[in-house]
Amino acid sequence: MSSGAGVPDGIVETYGDALEQALDGVDPQAPLWCFGDQLGPAVHGLPQHADREVVLVESSAVLRRRRYHRQKLHLLLSGMRHLDDELGDRATYHRTATYREALEKVGRPVVVHEPTSWSALEFVETLRDEGLVAAVLPTTTFARPKAEFAAWAGTGSSFTMETFYRNQRTRFEVLMEGDSPVGGKWNLDHDNRQPPPKRARTLGVAEPWFPDEDAIDEAVRADLDAMALDTVGSDGPRRFAVTADEARAALRRFVDERLDPFGPYEDAVLAGDWTMAHSLLSVPQNLGVLHPLEAVTAAEQAYHDGTARLNSVEGFVRQVLGWREYIWHLYWHFGKGYHRNNTLGAEKKLPRWWTELDGDAVTAACLSHTLNEVRDRGWVHHIPRLMILGNHALQRGYRPSELSEWFTTSFVDGFAWVMPPNVVGMSQHADGGRLATKPYASGGAYLNRMTDHCGDCAFDPKVRVGEKACPFTAGYWQFVHRHQDLLRANQRTARAVASMDRLKDLEAVLEQEHGRRDF
C-alpha cells in the first residue's frame, strides 16, 4: 500500500523530481513546517524530509479570524496535536498569536509545502522573501500535481468534469482494462440515483467507523472552552478521523462494509440516517491524513475482490479522483478573484436564521432539518448541500461570495479551496457556466422523490400558491421567471421556460414569492 513511512504508492514517483528541484541547495535538515491541512505521511513521511524536524503552529489569530463551527476547530486542533504526539521528539509544537511569531522562534528558515489557498500562498511567499522560509514545495496531498493539470488544461477557461475524470482514470490506471473502462462504461450514474427505500427510517447498512476520543481531545475541548471563541454550531463528540491510522481504519470500514450499498443511494436522503452509506472521509482527506490514491486503490480492490459492485466503486472513484481533484485544480486555474463572480446578480444577504444555523426558525422540513444537522455536526452529504441549501440560496438570490464563505466556515470539511468552485460555480451558477452547464435549481418534486422530508412537512411539494405552497416549488418558478432570458438560451434549461409560460397562476406565484419572508 505504501512506499515507506506510510507514504501511498506513486507519490514519490509523481512528485519526486519537482521536490528535488525545489529543494536544490536547501539544507537537508531545514525544519518542515506543516499547516493544519498537511498532517499526513504524504507530507512529513516523504523521503526528502527524513532528517527534518516538523514544526506545527497553533495560531490564536487564525482561530479568531472567522466565525468557525465549533466542531471544525476541534477537528483541526485535534489533528495537529495528535500528529505532534505521534511524531514525538521529531515535532515542535508552537502556540503563538501568529505564524510569523512561531517561525521567528524556530530560529532558522523552514521548508513548507504550498498551502491550499491563494491568501496563504501569498503569505508564504512573503515569508520566503523575508528569509523565514527557505523553500516552497509542491502540494503532495492530491493525486495530480498542479503543474501537470496546468499543462493538460492549457489556456482553456471552461472544462467538463467528465473529460477530466476520464483523463484521471487513464492517468492513474484506475478501473481500467487497457485503454477502456472496466465494464465498458465510464459513467454509471444511471445506476446511482435511486430514491430512498419507502417507509425506511435508515438505509440499514453497517455503521461507519467513529473515533474514540482520548486525552488529546479532552484537552482540545477544554482549551476551546477557555478561549471563548465566537463560533457557530454545537459542540459534540468527534466523529471524523484526524490521524493517518484513524483514516485507514475509517477507510477499511467503509470499503469492507459500506461501499457495496453506497452507489445506488448516494443521492438519497433519509432524515433518520445522517450518514446513509457515505464514507465520511472528506475530513481526513482535507486534513491531508488520507491520500486520494490510497482511498481509490482500496475501493478498486474491493471490486476486483468481488465485495463491492462496480457502480458503487465507480461512484466513489468519481467523487474522489474525479470531482474532488477537479475542484482543487479549478480553484487555482480560475484564479484568486473567482469567488467574487456573480453573473446572476444575486445580492441578498444570508438571513440570520441561516447564519445562526437555526433550523427551528424554519417551517420547510427539509431546510429546517438540514440546518439543524449542520448545527449539530457541521456536515451533511452532497445532496442536502446542493439540492436543499444551495437550491434554496439560488432561488432566493443570496450573494454567492457570502454563501461560499458560510459553507467554508460552517462545514467541518470546508476549506478555502473547496467551496468557491463548489458553491460559486456548481451550486449558484455565478461564474457564467465556466464550471457547470446549467443552474442546479429544482422544485419540490425532486425533493419529494429523493428525500423523505415532504411527508411530514407543513408545505406540499405539489402546491405553488396558497398556505401550503412549497417554497422550493414556488421559488423554482420565481427563479425561472427572473432568469428566463438566460435559461431560454440554454438548451438544457429552455424547456423550463416553456413550462413556465404555460402556468396559469404565474402572476400569483410571483406576487406570493416576492413577499415571502418565512420558509
Secondary structure, DSSP 8 states (H G I E B T S, - for coil): -BSSTT-BTTHHHHHHHHHHHHTTTS-TTS-EEE-TT--SHHHHTSGGGTT--EEEEEEHHHHHHS--BHHHHHHHHHHHHHHHHHHGGGEEEEEESSHHHHHHHH-S-EEEE--SSHHHHHHHHHHHHHTSEEEEE---SSSS-HHHHHHHHTT-S---HHHHHHHHHHHHT-SEETTEEGGG-S--GGGS-----TT-SS------------HHHHHHHHHHHHHT---BS------S--SHHHHHHHHHHIIIIIHHHHTTTTT-BBTTBSSTT----HHHHHTTSS-HHHHHHHHHHHHHHTSS-HHHHHHHHIIIIIIIHHHHHHHHHT-TTGGG--TT---B---HHHHTT-GGG--SHHHHHHHHHHHHHS---HHIIIIIIIHHHHHHTB-HHHHHHHHHHHSTT--TTTHIIIIIIIIT-TTSSSS-SS-----HHHHHHHBS-GGG-SSBTT--SSTTB-HHHHHHHHHHHHTHHHHHTSTTTHHHHHHHHT-TTHHHHHHHHHT----
